[in-house]
Amino acid sequence: MTRPISKDSPLVLASASPRRKQLLRQIGIPFRTMTSRVREDLLSRDPLTNARLLAEAKASAVIGKCEDSWILGADTIVVLGRAVLGKPSDEDEAFSMLRQLSGREHRVITGFCLVAPESKRPYSEAVVTRVTFKTLTKREILGYVATGEPFGKAGSYGIQGIGAFLVKGITGSYTNVVGLPLCALVNALLATDAIKEFPIPS
């Protein structure tokens, strides 16, 4: 039986994302990281299913290396209409994505998966936040791309950084847009007995 998450038995985060690390630190979840190195390919045409399946794949990729720790996998995608906007490969692609998002509403979907090594049935779900961008000028887009912040981020922006100026409004979880829906995650940790109470006693 896997022990509950504690300082002596930290959660294993199957991700190298600095944003997810910061969010877990913010709410006092003891954790260590183990990069999964899973390719973020399209596994389903349904964005919610795709985000959840990728999160499950990331958690499963490290399960053999974790003897008695709970594992968390997560994947965040940006969806505009039916198009999935991934991480930009260069400045032109970042500019193109931001121009598409300008003045429009899009969805940010984070799938996450919690699993214990002895469990045959991982817990996973996907959370959706609707984000509306202000109408951007070409100069604003070029200036933002020049900061370098869009790279490594789905949809080419970071709401927790300089990219906050792009966002006119959101409906749903803010932390979901950053990389982890903390309210849903804590509920899942309690429901699976990964933690016995929250906040976790120090």
C-alpha positions in Angstrom: 0.0 0.0 0.0 1.5 3.3 -1.1 1.8 5.8 1.8 0.1 9.1 1.7 2.1 12.1 0.4 4.4 13.6 3.0 7.9 15.1 3.4 9.1 11.5 3.9 7.1 10.2 1.0 6.9 13.1 -1.6 4.8 13.1 -4.7 6.7 12.3 -7.9 6.0 15.0 -10.5 6.5 13.4 -14.0 7.4 16.8 -15.5 10.3 19.2 -15.8 7.9 22.2 -16.0 9.1 25.0 -13.8 5.5 26.4 -13.6 4.1 23.1 -12.3 6.9 22.9 -9.7 6.1 26.5 -8.5 2.3 25.7 -8.2 3.0 22.6 -6.1 5.4 24.6 -3.9 2.7 27.3 -3.6 0.2 25.0 -1.9 2.8 23.1 0.2 2.7 19.7 -1.6 6.0 17.8 -0.9 7.4 16.6 -4.3 10.3 15.5 -6.3 10.6 15.5 -10.1 11.3 12.7 -12.6 11.1 13.7 -16.2 9.0 11.4 -18.3 10.3 12.2 -21.8 7.0 11.2 -23.4 6.4 12.6 -26.9 3.4 15.0 -26.9 1.8 13.5 -29.9 -1.9 13.6 -30.7 -3.5 10.5 -29.1 -7.1 11.5 -29.7 -9.1 13.9 -31.8 -11.0 15.0 -28.7 -8.8 17.6 -26.9 -10.0 16.7 -23.4 -9.3 13.0 -24.0 -5.9 13.8 -25.6 -4.8 15.9 -22.6 -5.9 13.2 -20.2 -4.2 10.4 -22.2 -0.9 12.3 -22.4 -1.0 12.9 -18.6 -1.6 9.2 -18.1 1.3 8.3 -20.5 3.6 10.7 -18.6 2.7 9.1 -15.2 3.0 5.6 -16.6 6.5 6.3 -18.1 8.0 6.8 -14.6 6.0 4.3 -12.6 8.7 1.6 -12.8 11.2 3.9 -11.1 9.0 4.8 -8.2 8.8 2.2 -5.4 6.2 3.6 -3.1 5.4 7.1 -4.2 2.3 8.7 -5.7 2.9 10.0 -9.2 1.5 13.0 -11.0 1.5 13.4 -14.8 0.1 16.5 -16.5 -0.3 18.0 -20.0 -1.6 21.4 -21.0 -2.9 22.2 -24.5 -4.4 25.3 -26.0 -7.4 24.9 -28.4 -8.7 27.6 -30.7 -11.9 26.4 -32.4 -10.9 22.9 -33.5 -7.2 23.7 -33.8 -4.7 22.6 -31.1 -1.9 25.1 -30.6 1.2 23.5 -29.3 4.6 25.0 -28.4 6.1 27.2 -31.1 9.1 26.0 -32.9 10.4 29.5 -33.9 9.5 33.2 -33.9 7.3 33.0 -37.0 5.2 30.2 -35.5 4.9 32.1 -32.2 3.8 35.2 -34.1 1.2 33.2 -36.1 -0.3 31.6 -33.0 -0.6 35.0 -31.2 -2.2 36.6 -34.2 -4.7 33.8 -34.4 -5.5 34.2 -30.6 -5.8 38.0 -30.9 -9.3 39.3 -29.9 -10.7 35.8 -29.6 -11.7 33.3 -26.9 -9.8 30.0 -26.7 -9.7 27.0 -24.3 -6.8 25.9 -22.1 -7.1 22.3 -21.2 -5.0 20.6 -18.6 -5.2 16.8 -18.2 -3.7 15.3 -15.0 -3.2 11.8 -13.8 -2.6 10.5 -10.3 -1.4 7.0 -9.8 0.1 4.8 -7.1 2.6 2.2 -8.2 0.4 -0.8 -7.0 -2.7 0.7 -8.6 -4.1 -0.7 -11.8 -6.6 2.1 -12.2 -5.1 5.6 -12.4 -7.2 8.6 -11.6 -7.3 11.2 -14.4 -9.4 14.1 -15.5 -9.2 17.2 -17.7 -10.1 20.7 -16.7 -11.1 23.5 -19.1 -10.5 27.3 -18.7 -11.8 29.8 -21.3 -9.4 32.6 -22.0 -10.1 35.8 -24.0 -7.3 37.8 -25.5 -7.5 41.5 -26.2 -7.0 42.6 -29.8 -3.3 42.8 -30.4 -1.3 45.1 -32.6 1.5 43.7 -34.8 3.9 45.7 -32.7 2.6 44.2 -29.4 3.0 40.6 -30.8 6.5 41.2 -32.2 7.5 42.8 -28.9 6.2 39.9 -26.9 7.8 37.3 -29.1 11.1 39.2 -28.7 11.0 38.6 -24.9 11.4 34.9 -25.6 8.6 34.1 -23.2 6.4 32.3 -25.8 8.8 29.5 -26.3 8.2 26.3 -24.4 4.6 27.2 -23.8 1.5 25.9 -25.5 -0.3 28.6 -27.4 2.9 30.8 -27.3 2.1 32.7 -24.1 2.6 32.6 -20.3 -0.3 34.1 -18.3 1.8 34.1 -15.2 4.5 36.3 -16.8 4.7 39.2 -19.3 1.9 37.5 -21.2 -0.6 38.6 -18.6 -1.1 41.8 -20.6 -2.6 39.7 -23.5 -5.5 38.4 -21.4 -8.7 40.4 -21.3 -10.5 37.8 -19.1 -10.8 34.2 -18.1 -13.6 31.9 -17.1 -12.5 29.0 -14.9 -9.3 28.1 -13.1 -6.4 30.5 -13.4 -3.8 28.0 -12.2 -5.2 25.6 -14.9 -3.8 28.1 -17.5 -0.5 28.2 -15.7 -0.2 24.4 -15.8 -2.1 22.7 -13.0 -5.8 23.2 -11.9 -5.0 23.3 -8.1 -8.5 23.1 -6.8 -9.3 20.0 -8.9 -5.9 18.5 -8.1 -6.4 18.9 -4.3 -9.9 17.4 -4.6 -8.4 14.4 -6.5 -5.6 14.0 -3.9 -8.1 13.7 -1.2 -10.5 11.5 -3.1 -7.7 9.0 -3.9 -6.3 9.0 -0.3 -3.0 10.4 -1.7 -3.4 12.9 1.2 -5.5 12.5 4.3 -6.1 16.2 4.8 -5.4 19.6 3.3 -3.4 21.7 3.9 -0.8 19.0 4.6 0.4 19.5 8.2 4.0 20.7 8.4 
